[in-house]
């Protein structure tokens, strides 16, 4: 409570504890290709928040309603080493929300060409994206979206022989049709800030995550009990689109 009051007092005076501007990200670092046994991987550092994403491709049957398309399955895990708030056991509500929010932006952004994952009748690639929070200091959604997107862009598809995957031969890159990035904002009393760190998230009355590409809003997720006005949302939408190019450039540069 003392820390939260300190954060609120700073923001009321127009400043943040780390000196950032209201709509500034912390430092971002993307490291692709860390996991040699995965088809694709990436680790993202967003300030002190760290998320590792790995992509695995498995030959499976298609969904009944999409017989000529592959599948996408996303999950998030909050490791106990990342924060004293996280515990071992079944996925928590926070872990489920983490996976679903990242999944929604990438899925509704049509980032993967699911039709390109068709192999033959009754056989398609299923893309599994597993995200692991290695250290928590706020804003998992943006770090997770960057990590999942970077891992997908790093993914190479195994060769298929006689209906089986040859994992020693990965030459074809996964077809990426779109790049999505998310921006998470917190409202603390009447102050709106981008990329809240852990202390700022605890002090926040409301949180909003917006996933966009260059042209469209692909998903939105509100958190906490506080409210946002129409003017707040319009302002945050503008800020999200303004930040998209910066995030896309970071993802593109790390894959070159």
Number of C-alpha atoms within 10 A of each C-alpha: 8 8 12 16 11 15 22 21 14 13 20 14 10 11 15 18 12 8 8 13 12 18 17 13 19 17 9 16 18 22 17 24 20 15 16 9 13 17 24 27 29 27 28 27 21 26 18 17 22 24 30 28 30 28 24 19 23 17 20 15 19 20 13 9 7 11 16 20 22 25 22 16 14 21 19 25 22 25 18 16 14 18 14 9 10 16 14 11 7 8 14 14 8 13 19 15 16 23 23 18 24 30 22 18 26 26 18 15 21 16 19 24 15 22 16 15 23 21 17 11 10 14 20 26 25 21 24 17 24 21 28 21 25 20 20 24 18 21 24 25 25 25 30 32 28 32 32 29 26 29 33 28 25 21 27 22 22 21 15 14 8 6 12 12 17 13 15 9 12 15 11 11 15 21 18 16 11 14 24 26 30 29 27 24 25 27 23 23 15 11 15 20 22 24 25 27 22 16 15 25 22 17 21 25 18 20 24 19 26 25 29 25 21 16 8 11 18 19 19 17 16 16 13 13 9 13 15 15 8 9 9 14 13 11 12 22 19 10 16 25 21 12 19 20 14 11 19 18 10 15 24 12 9 15 14 6
